[in-house]
Amino acid sequence: MRTSFNARFLLGSAGSVMAIALAMPAAAQQTPAAGASSETTAEIVVTGIRGSLQRNLDIKRNASGVVDAISAEDIGKFPDANVADAIQRLPGISIQRSGSRGEATGVTVRGFGGDFNDTQFDGRHLSTASGNRAVDFTTIGSDFVQTISVYKTPDVEYGASAIGATINVALPKPFDKSGTRIALKASGSVQDRSGKVTPSGAGLFSTTFADDTMGLLAYAAYRRVDTDANQVFIPGWIGNYFYACQAQPACQTSDFTPANKNKLGWFPQQVGANQVTTKDERIDGRIAYQWRPSDRLLLTIDGTFTRQTLNTATYGYGAWFNGDDLRNVKQDSNGTVIDFNQFGTPMDFNASLARTINQTHVIGGNLKWEATDRLSFDVDVAVSRSVLNPGNNGFDNAMDIGYGGTNGDPNGPFLSTACTYPAGAGPTTAPTSCSRYSTVLGANTGVKILGPSKDFLPSIHDVGPAGNVSKFTDRSVIGSHVIAGFPNYFTDVVRQAKIGGKYDGGDVKVRFGASYQENKFHQEGQNPFVNGTFFRYGGYGAPSGRTGAVAPLPDSVYQGTIDTNGFIPGYQGNLAPAIIVYDPVAVYKVLEATGRGTTAPAFDPSSVLNVRERTFAGYLNVSFDTQLGDMPFHVSAGVRNEYTKLTSGAIGRNPVTLETVVTDPTLINVKTYTPQQDITRDSNYNYVLPSIDVKLEVTPKLTLRFDASRTLTRPALGDLRPTINLGTLRRGSLAASGGNANLKPYLADNLDLGAEFYYGRNSYFAVNGFMKFISNFIVGGVSTQTINGVIDPFTNQPAQFQVNGKVNGPDGVVRGVEIAWQHVFGESGFGFSANGTLVSTNRNFDPKDISGSAFAITGLANSANFVGFYDKNGLEVRVAANWRDAYLLQLGQRQGGTFGAEPVNVNQQFQVDASASYRITKQFSVFGEATNLNNSTFSTYGRWSDMPLDTFSYGRRFVFGVRFKY
């Protein structure tokens, strides 16, 4: 039996508390609230850091459940330019960064990443055209955000569809303050590596009129950030069994018996380096109208728009490896291949020019009606629409060029594992013959692992045409190889309507309501494999002794080189000497001039996915305030019921014939498919989600809390595909993935117990412990299976595909404690905010498990944040330090999966940021910001710490600007 409380207990408890609340005598309802006073106090508005922190503290203290908040220090002055950067200062919250930009793209709450958090704008669910539930916070402007509230325990009115947290972003409205307000901001941003200053600006206008019965607010913001990031990468570590002879410089035909292939290990499929230049432009806009025709009616109509355009230029090199072709293989005690050579290794130089557009708009209306002095209603309707590459106007122009590779040669010096065996051969039978290969420009390239990934890069050795490193970038031997690029088009439309009511009976309050939400998701894409574009001009050409390519390429396509010396500061390891910069579009034109066909990808039917998700919900919450002795006692009990109907559709087809590709000896192409057919699946589920929040004010300064709830997180929309799709097919590595239209949500039973000590103005100390008992975890199990009986052209046997499928599986427990301390040193202007989170689970990844079913809870990491500040006499200074321990990010690398979904772990991170502003006059102030002052990097690794995956260096960034307010 699982060691947790269940929904029956929660629901029963909630019902009991509701009954008690409704039966409370009138005398109890007349108990004066603690600290109540008949005196009228003039409102004092405090701005700046201390004012913001006090408002955050008040929100936390007054909430029924566990809530943390970040609020603007003044109009148009949010603490950080990125919403996620600001939220990470809160206890129990950390961030995920984009390696190529260094910006925070998402948040993790108590170890649960973006897909487990529900992000709302003014209580409305936000669409996201990614196929996931997570919101990319780089697409959200923070210039005029008012407050961000993080509900770590659920409020049934906002929803219970988040195991991590519900994050509500409150946007400005004209009635926030009467009269006319104007706020302007202009700034410049520069990254230390790019050296280019980019502009940003924002403006807000708000006014009330008609005796303050009407109001209008509008704002617009533009932000551009340019980043040059350096990356060293291994896309995946492939699980493999090696022949015993592979530890030697060469193998003999007699060595290739199945019984001799018994040495377990993992090798890097590819190794390389990139420089990624990103131009990130974002436009935000909002308009809001409010009308109060009477004291009891308030109408709000608003619309919000954001459009992010990412233009990315990537230049790099990469070497590709095949497990059976490795020689001089050395392994450590864990099976990691820490050194090897591969005969005839080709060298690719890649270039990609890509544009990705993320566009979201939200339109909504809200009506608040105070029917009586005690009863009020709130009606809200909204539509949120997100589009990835609207009008299909994104692009991904990617090209690989290079030299080398092996060529079939019966007298070649390299003996491969492409062997034939006599009839009736057994495990110890030697083959009758094996293929031989020669090479013209390939090198005996290899990779050496020198130490843990937090300190060492994968060290590539023996590079250059025919092993001559001095000619590594010799243009005269370079030819075209493969044309890549996979542009996508996604849309996500969320329609929602809800009505809520509140009854205020004094010390007893009742909230009730119902809602409807429809989420319609569509995705489609293009693929260069569909029409043969990928390998149409491949093979490197005559200099490498290969056919199919154009070589050499004209000098006009080349634009220079990038020196890799000091590529990733603070890391050791040998890189190839340089990266070639060239124009992939110019190469396309050269190739198409030969008359052999298009360089463009084609529509991929297997990419199509349509999901319609409809959720009907109702909620009831009862809360009351009374006394336990002389201690104020608050109880809030609620229950929410959610019923969801799902329809998932895709285009299905199966491979009929596989074929080898002349221009790439290890590649497999699908020559023919079965006819296409539409496949649709329907499913539904219903869950009751109760919650209880209890708060006891032991003294005016000490508050104790207890919270219990059940929450859920729905599957990622992209996981609901009812078909199996093939991945990149290589000799000995046939990958496929499948969704599951019948996936059920993750479920969590949650407990919180905390104490908060508010010992002074703007100062408090809090400890909160939590446990989450999670079931229905969605895991990707890898199984080996045939598909439609298709034949592997290399073995002439039924092809064995490694299929990664999604299923609801095991349970898990997460436990942790959050500690927070905020203190202001009197009137000195100095203060600090510090917090730390310790988490653990009974479901850690076992790197020794090769069963294919290894499971772990992702995202869990100890973390700590410290913010020191000074705020006095118009000068504000803030220094923030954020630390997060190593953690498991996800299961599934970009390549790999022989022994299940391979893990991606993130190394320990520590980053220091700073900001300062000075108020010159009441209206004008100047400011400056610096992020990543310590030049922190972002790096990941696989099963073991010496299996490096990605290492990014994204440098420091500095911002300077001016603000005006009226």
N, C-alpha and C positions, 0 to 999 in steps of 0.2 A: 504494500500500500504506500502511495506517495506521501511523504511527510510534509503536508501542507494543509491549510484549511481550504475548504471548497466554497463554491458559489452558494450552496444551500445554507451554510453557516452564515455567510455574509448577508444573504438575502433575509434570512431569519432575523439576524441582528438588526439590519436596517429597518425591517418592519416593526420590530419591538421598539426601537427608539422612536420611530414615527408615532406609534401608538401612545408612548409615554408623552411625547411632545404635545399631541393633540388633546391629551387628558390633563395637561398641566393646569392647575387651578389659576383663576384670575389673579390671585394674590401673588403667585410666583411671577406672573407676567408683569406685575407692577414693581418688581424689584429694580431699584435704580441701577443703571450700569455703572461699573467701576469708573471712577474719575469723572462722572458727569457733573456738570456745573451749570447753574442758571445764569452765570455771568456771560455776557457777550464779548468775545475777544476779537479784536481787529485782525483781519487776515494779513499775515506777513509772508511775502513771497521771497524766497531765498533762491538765488541762482548760483551758478558756479558748481565746483566739485562737491562742496559740502552740502549744498542744497539738493543736488541730485542724490547723494548718498542717503540723506535724511528721508527723501521721498521713497527711495528703495526700501529703506528700513521700515517705514510706516506700512508699505504694501505687505511686506513679509509678516509684520507683527499682527496686522488686522485680518489676515486671511484665515479662512477656516482650515484649509489644508496647508501643505508644504509648498510655498510659492516663493520664488526669488525673482527680482526685477532689476532692470537697467533702465534709467530714464535720462532724458536729455538734460544737459546742464543749463541750457537756455534755448530759446527758439533758434533752430538751425544749428545747434551745437550738440551733436551726439558724441559720446566719448570716443568712438572709433569710426573710421571711414567704412569699415566692413561690419555688418551686423553680427556675424559670427565671432569676429575678433572681440567685440564688446561682451557677448554672452559668455565667452570662455573665462571671464574674470569671476564668474559665479561658482560657488562650490558644486562639485559633482559634474561639471561641464568642461569638456575639452573639445578640440576642433580637429578636423581633417583638412589638410592643405593640398592644393594643387601643386604638384612638384614643378611644373613648368612655369608657374606664375608666382608660387610662394604664398598665394592668398588663401584664406580660409573659405573653403567651399561648403562645409557642413559642420554640424555639431554632434557630439556624442554626449548623451545624458546618462549618467550612472552606468556607463559602459555600453549603452545602446545607441547605435549610429542613426543616421538620418532617416532611414526607412522605418525606424521604430518611433519617430517623433512626428507629431501632427503640427504643421506650421499653418497658422491662420492669420489673416489680416482683418482686424476689427471683428473677430469672431467668425470669419468666413474661411472656409477651406480654400487653399491656394492650389491651383492646377500646376502641373509640371510635366513638360513634354520630354520625359526621359525614359519612361517605362518603369521608373522606380517611384517610391513614395517620398523620397527625400527631396528637399528644395535646395538648389544651388544658391548659396547666399551671396555669391559674387554677382548674381543677377538682380539683387535687391539693393536699392539705394538707401542710405541711412541718414541723408542730410536732414530730413525733416521728420524722422521718426520721433514720436513722443515718448512712448514707453514700450518696453518688451517685457512681458510677464512669462515666466517659465513655471508651469503647473506640474510639479513633480508627482503630486497625487491628483487624481482626476476630479474635475468639477463636472457633474453630470450634465450641466447646462451647455458647457462647451463641447462635451463629448468624452468618451472613454476609449477612443480608438488610437491609443498611443501607449505602448509599454514603457517607452522612455519618458516622454513628457509632451504636454501640449504647449506650444510656443505661440503666444498671441502678440502680434505686432499692432500697436495702436497708432493710427495715423492722425494727423491734425485735422481739426474741423473749425469752422468760423466761430462757433459759439464757445470754443475753449476760452476765449477772452474777448470781451466786447470792445468795440472800437476798431480802429484801423491799425494794422501791423504790417511792417515791411521788414524782410530779412534778406540780405544779400551776402554771397560768399564767392570769393575768387581765389584760386590757388594754382600753384605749379608743382609738379611731381617729377622727381628724377631718381632713376636707379643708378647706383654707383657704377655698374658694369656698362650700361648702355650710354650713359652720359647725356641723354636727350631729355630736355625739359618738356613735359606735356601739360596742357591746360585742363583745368576743371572749374566749373562755376555752377552756382545755384541761386535761385531767387524765389521768395514766397511773398504773396500778397494776400491779406485777409482783412475783411471789413464787415461790420454789421450796420444795418440801416433800417429804416421804417420803424423807429423807436425800438431798435434791437429785436425786432420780430423776424428779421431776415438776415441772412449772412452768406457771404460768398468767399471762398478760399481757392487759390490756385497757386501751384508751384511747378517749377521746372528745374531740372538739374542735368548737367552734362559732366561726364567724368571720362578721362582717358588715362590709361596706365600702360606704359611700354616696359617690357621686361626681356632681358637676355638671360636665359638659363642654360646651364651646362648639365648634361646628363650622361652618365655611363650606365649601360643596361645589360642585363641578361633577362630576356622575356620569360624564361621558365627553365626549371631543372627537371629533366626527363628521367623518370624511373626506368631502369634497364637492367637486364642480366647480361654480363659481359662474358665472352669466351676467355678462357684462361690465358690463351696466347696473346690477348690484347695488352697484357702487361709488358710485352716484349716489342722490339722494333718492327717485327714482321710475323705473319702467320703463314702456316702451310695448309694445303688442302686437307690433310688428315686432322687438322686441329678443329675443323668446323663440324663437329658432331654435336647434336643437341645436348648430350650429357656434359659436354665441356662448357656449355653456356650456363654457368651457375654462380657467377660472381655478382651479387646484388650491388647496385650503386645508382647514383644520380649524376648526370652530366649536363652542362649548359648547352641548350639547343643552338643558341646564338649569343654572340657578344659584340658590343659596339659602343659607340659614343655619338651623341647628338648635341648640336647647339640649337636651341629653340628660341626664336624671337617672336614675342606675342605683342600685338597691339589690341588692347582691350578697351573698347568704347561702349559707354552705356548712357542711355537717355532715359530719364524718369520724368513723369508728369502726373499731376493730380489736380482734379477740380472737384469741389464739394459745395453743395448748396444746402442751407438749412432754413426752415420756416417754422416759426412757432406762432400759429394763429391764435392760440390761447395758452393759458398757463398749464393746461393738461394735454396738449398735443405738440409733438415735435416730429417734423418730417425731415429726413436727410436723404439726399440723392448725391451719389459720388461715383467717380470713375478714376481708376488708376492705371497707368500705362508704364511699361518698362521694356526697353529693347537693348539687348547686349549684342555687340558684334565683335567676334574674336577673329582677327586675322593672324594666322600663324605661319611662320616660315621655319622649316626644320631642315637642317643639313647634317649629315652624319655618315658613318661607315658601319659596316657589320659583316661579321664572318659567320658562316652557317656550318653546323656540325651534325653528323649522323652517328648514332651510338656504335654501330658495328664497324664503322670506319676508323675509330680511334685506335691509336697505338701508343706504346710507352705510357700506358695508363697507370697513374698512381692514385691511391685512395687513402682517406683517413679512416679512423676507427668507426665512423658513422656511415661510411659508404660514399661520402662526397668525393667526386673525382677532383683532385687538387692539382693535377697536371696531366698533359697528354700532348700528342701530336696527331695531325690528320693529313694524310697524303693529298696533295692537289687542292687544298682548300681555296675556294674562290674568295675574292674580296669585292664586296658591293659598296658603292657610294650612293647614298639615298638623298633625295631632295623632295620636299613636299611644300606646296603652297595651298593653304586651306582657309576657308572662311566658314564660320559657324555662327548662325544668328539664333538667339533665344529671345522670343518676344512673348510678353504676357500682358493681358489687360483684364481688369476686373470692373464690372459695372454693377451697382447695387442700389437698393432703396431700403430705407428703414423708417418705420413709424412707431413712435412711442406714445402710448395713450394711458394717462392716469384716469381710470374709470371712476374711482372714488379715492378718498384719502388713504385707503388701505390696499386697494386692488389696482394693479397696473398691468398693461400688456405691451409686448414688443413683437412686431412683425418685421421680418427681414427676408428679402429676396436678392439673389445675386447670381451672376454668371461670370465665371473665370475661364479664360481661354488662353492656353499656351501653345506656341508653335515653335518647333525646331526647324529652321530654314524655311520661313514662309515663302510660298510660291516656288518651292524647290530651288531657291536661289543661293543655297550654300554650295560649296564645291570642295573637292579634295583632289588636287592635281599632284599625284605622287609618282616618282620614277626612280628605278634603281639602275645604275650603270656599274661597270666594273670589268674585272678580268679574272682569268683562272678557270678552275674547275677541271674535272677529270673527263677523259675521252676513252670510249671503248677501244681496246687494243689487245688482241690475243697475245701479244708479246710484251705487254706493259709490265712494269715492275711492281704494281700494287695488286694484291690478291684480295678480292672482295668476298662478301658473304652471299652473293648471288650465285647459288650453287644448284646443281642437279644431283639427285640421289638415285641409286638403283631401286628397282621395284622391291617392295617389302622391307625397306630400310628400317632399322630400329634405332633406339637412342644412341647407340655407340657406333653406328655405321658411318664411315667416312664418305663424303661425297665423291662422285666420279670425276667431277670437274667444277671449277668455280671461275667466275668472270675475272678478267684482268683489265686494268686501266693504266693509261699513261696521262701525262699532263704537260702542257707547254709553259704556262705562266702561273699555275697554281703553286702554292707554297705549303710546307709542312707546318702549318700554323697550329698553335695550341694556346691553352689558357692555363695560367698558374694561379692558384689561390694562396695568398701569402698570409692570411689571417682573418680575423672577424670582420664582418661587413661594415661595422661602425668606424673602422680605421683604415681598411684596405679596399682598393678597387681590384676587380678581376684583371690580372696582368696578362695581356696578350703578347705572344712572342712568335718569332719566325714569320714575318709578314713581308710583303712586297712581291712584285712579279718575279716568279722563279726564286723567291726568297731574298731578293735584293731590296733591302729596306730603303736604300737611297733613291730608288725609283718608285716609291710607294704611290705617288700621285702623278706618274708619268702618263700624260694624256695620249701619247701615241699608241698605247696598247689597250686603251679603254674602249669598250663597246657597250651597246644597250643590253639590258638584261630583262627586267620585268616592269610592267606598267601596273601600278597599284592605285588605290583611291576608292573609297567606299562611302560616297555621300548619302545622307539619310534625310528623310522627311517624317517628322512625328507631329501629331497634334493631340492635345488633351483638353477636353471641355468639361468643366464641372458646373452643373446647374444645381442650385440649392434654394430651399425655402424653409423657413421655420417660424413658428409662433410660440411665444413664451409668455407665461403669466407669473405675477408675483403678488402674494398676499402678505402684508405686513401687519401682524397682530401684536406688535410691540416686541415682547421677548420671544414670541413664536413667529417664525416666518416660513412661508411655503412657496416653493417655486415649482412650476410644472410647464410642460410644453411638448411639442412634437416637431419633427423635421423630416424633410425628404432631400436626398442628394443623389444626383445621377452623374456618373463619371464615364465619359466616352473617350476611349483612347484608340488611336490609329497610328500604325507605323509602316513604313515601306522604305526600301533602299535600292541602291544600285550596286552592282558587283562586276568586277572585271573578269571573273571566271565564267560568267553566263555566256558571253559571246566570244570567248577565247582571247580577249584583249590582254589578259595577264601575261601570257607567254607568247603572244604573236610575234614579238620582235626580240625574243630572248636568246640566250646562248653566248653572249659576249663577243661573238664574231671571230673572224679569221685570225687575229693576233693570238687568240687563245686556242686555236684549232677547233673552233666550234662554228656551227651554222645558225642561221636564222636572225642574227643581229646586224646592226649597222655599226661598223668600226673601221677606222677610228671616227670619233665624232668631231664635227667642226669646232674650231677654237671659239667661235662666236657664242656657243652655249655656256662657256665657262666664265665665272665671275671672280675667281680668286680662291684662296685657301684660308683655313682657320688653324692656327697653331694650337696644339693640345697641351703644351707645356703649362703646368700649374692649373690644369683644367678644373679640378675640384680641390679647392684649398683645404689643407689639413689632412689629406688622404695620401697614402702611399700606393704605388702600383704603376705598372708600365702601360701606356697607351700607344696606339699607332701614332706616327708623328704628326699627322695633319688630317683635316677634313676638307674635302673639295666642295666649293660652293658653285652651283650651276643652276640654270633655269630649266625646270622640268617641262614647261610649256614649249620652250624653244626646242627641246629634244623631241617632243610630240610632233612638231612641225617637220623636223628632219625625217622622222620615221614615216609619217603619212605621205611625204613626198615620194616615197618608194612605190606607192600605189598598192600596198599590201593590205590596206584596210584601216579601220578606225582605231584611234587610241582611247576612245571614250568607253566607260563601263556601260552596261545595259541594265534595264529594270530586272530585279531579282524577285520572281514570284514567291520564293520561299521566305522572303523578308516580311511579307505582309502579315500583320496581326491586327485584329479588331477586338476590343474588349468593351463591353457595356456592363457597368456595375451600378446597381440601384440599391440604396439603403433607406429603409423606413425606420424611424426611431421615435421613441417617446421617453420622457423622463419625469421623475417626481423627486423633489427634495424637500425635507422638513428640517428646520434648524431651530434651536431654542437656546436662550440664555437664562441661567438661573444661578443659584449659589450653592456651593458645598461648604457648609459652615459660613465663613466670611470670604470664601474664595470664589470669584466669578468663574462659572463653568459654562462652556459653550459646546454644543453637540450639533453636528450636521450629518444627517443620514439621507442617502439618495439611492435611487435605482434607475438604471437606463436599460431599455430593451432595444436591440438593433437586429433587424431582419434584412438580409442582403440577398439579392438575386444577381446571378452572373451569367453572361453569355460571352463565349470566347470563340473567335473564328479565325481561320488561317487557310492558306492555299497549300495543299499537300501534294507531294509527288515523291516517288522513290527512284533511286538510280537503277538503271538496267545494265549499262556497260561502263566499266572503268578502263582507262587507257593510260599508257605512259606518254611523256611529253619529250620530244626530241631535244628541245632547247633547254630542258632542265631534267637531268637523269634521275633525280629523286622525287620528282613531282608526279602526282596522279591526278588526272582530269576525269570528270564525269562526262562521258561521250553522249549518252542518251539517258532520258528519264521516262518514266511512265507518264501518261496524260495527267494534266493538272485536275484537281477536284477541290471544291470548297468543303471544308470540314468545320463543323460547328458543334460546340458542347455547351450544355446548360447545367448550372448547379445553384444551390442556395444553402444558406445556413442562418441560424438564429441564436443569439446569445443574450442572456440576462447579466447585466454588469452592475452589481451593487457597490456601494462605498459608504464608509463611516469615517468622519473626522471628529476628534474629541480634543478640546483645548481647555486646560485648567490654568488659571492665573494664580499660582501659589502665593505670590506677592505682587505688588505693582511692578516689580522688575523681573520676576521669574515666571516663565510660561513653560508648561509641559504639554506635549502633543502626543496623540496616538492616532494613527490612520490605518485603515484596512480597505482594500478595494480589489476588484477584478477589472483588468483591462485587456484589450486585444490589439493586435497589429495585423492588418490584412497583407496578403502576399503581394509582392511587387507585380505590377500589371504585366511586365514582360515575362514573368514566370508562368503565366496562365496559358501559354501557347499549347494547342492540342496536337502539335505535330513535332516530328524530329527533323532537325536541320543538320546538314553535313558541314564540318569545318574544313580547314585546309588539310588536304590529304597528301601525305608524304610516305615514302617507303618505310614500312615498319611503324608508322604513326598515323592511323586513321581515326580522326576525331569526329564526334557528332554530339549534339546536345538536344535535349527535348524538354519541353515544358510539361505542365500538368494542369489542365483546366479544372480539376477537382480539388485543388489545394484548399485547405481550411486555414483560418487565421492562427497566428501564434496567440496563446492565452497566457496570462500571468496573474497569479494571486499575489498581492503585494501587502507588505507590512512596513509601517514606519513608526519609529519611536524617537522623540527628540526633546531637547531642553534648550531654551533660549533665555539668556540673561541680558536684559537691557539696562545697563548700569549707568548710562549717561546719555546726554543728547548726542545723537549721531554715533553712538558707541554700543556695541553688543558683542556677546560671545555665544555661539550656538554649537550644539552637537546633535547630529541626527543619524540614527542607524536605520538601515533598511534591508529587507529581504524580498526577493522576487522568486516565486516558484513558477517556472515556465514550462508549458507543454506545447505539443503540436509544432515543435521546431521544424522549420523547412530546411532540408539538407539536400545536397547534391550527391547522390550515390553514383559511382561509376560502375558500369557493367560491360562485359565483353559480349557482343552479339553480332550476328549477321543481319544484313538488311536486304530483303528481297532476293537473297541468294546470290548477290552480285559477286563476281570473281575478282580477286586481287591479281592484277597483271604481273606482279613480281613473283608470286608464289604459285599461280594457277590453281589456287584453292579458294574456297569461299572467304571473302574478305572479313576480317575480324575488326569490328569497330569498337572503340572505347566510347561508350555513350554515357554522357553525364545527364542524369535525369533528376527531377525535383520531386521529393516526397515529404509528407508530414512524418516526423520521426520521434526522436527521443525527448525526454524531459531534462530539465536542468535547474539548478538553483544558483542565484547570484545574491551575494551578501556584501554589505559595505557600510562604511561610516563616513560622514561628512563633518568636518570641523571648520568653523568660520569665526573670524575675529575681525571686527572693525573698530577702530579707535581714533579719536580726534584729541589732540593734546591741547585742551582748553581753547583759548583764543589765540594761540601761537600761529595758527594757520597750517600747522603740520598735522599729518595723520597717515593712517595706513589701513589697508584692507587685505587680509590674508586668509587663505583657505587651503585645505588639503582633503583629499579623498582617498580612502583605502578600499579596494574591492577585491573580491575573490569569487571563485566558482568551483563547483564539483565537476565541471566539464571543460577541462583543458585539453588542448590538442596533444596527442601522443605521437611524436615524430617517428617512433619505431613501428607504428601501426601501418602495415601495407595491405590491409585487407580490402581497401577500397571503400570502407564505410566509416572511416574515422570522422568524428564529430567534435565540435568545440563551439563554445559561445564566444563570439567575436567582439572586439572593441573594448574589452576590459583592461584598464590600466590605472595604476596609482597616479595621482596628479597633484600638483600644488601650484598656487598662484599667489603672487605678492604684488600689491600696488602701493607705492609710497607717493604722497602728494603734499604740495604746499598750495594754499589758497587764501590769499590775503592781499588787500590793497591793490586789487586789479591784476595781480600776478598769479597765474595758475601753472604749476609744474607737476607732471605726473611721470613716474617711471614704473613700468610694469614688467614683471618677470614671470614667465609661464614654463612649467616643467611637466612633462608627461613621460612616464616610464614606457619601456618596450611593450608592445601589445600585438595581438593577432588581429589584423585588419579584415581579412576575408579568407575564404577557402576557394581557391581557383586562381591560378596564374594565367598569364596570357598564352602560355604554351605549357604543355605537360598534362598529366592526369592518368598515367599508366596505373598508378596505385591509389586511385581516388583523386579527389580535388586537392591539389597541392596548396599548402598554406602560403599566405603572404603576411609576414610579420613586419612591423615598423620598429625601427630602432628608437632608443630613447631620444627625446627632443627637449631642448631648452632654448628659449628665445627671449630677448630683452627688447622692449619698445619704450619710447619716451615721447612726450608731447609737452608743449608749453604755449601759453598765450598771455598777452598783456593788453589790458583795456586802456587805450589811449584817451578816449573820451567815453561818455555814456553810450554813444552810438558806435564808435569805431574800436576795433581791436585787431591785433595782428597775432598770428599763430605759426607754429612750426611743429612738425611731427617727424619722428624717425622710427622705422620699423626694422627689426632684425639687426640691431646694433652689433650683436656678437657674431654676425655672419653665419648663422646656423644653417645646416643643411637638412635635407629630408632623404632618408634612405630606408630601404626595405630588404628583407632576406627571406629565404624559404624555410625548409624544415629545420635547418641548423644555422647558427649564426655565421658560418663560413660559406653560406650559399647566397652571395649577393644577388639582388634583383635590380632595383633602380637606386641610383644615387643622384640627387639633384642639388645643384648649387644655384640659388636664385638671388643672392646678393642682398645688399641693404637698399632701403628706399627712404628718400627724404621729401617732405612736403612743406611748403611755405605759402602763406596766404594772408588775406585780410577779410574781416567780417564787418558788416554794417547791419544795425537793427534800428527800427523806429517803432 
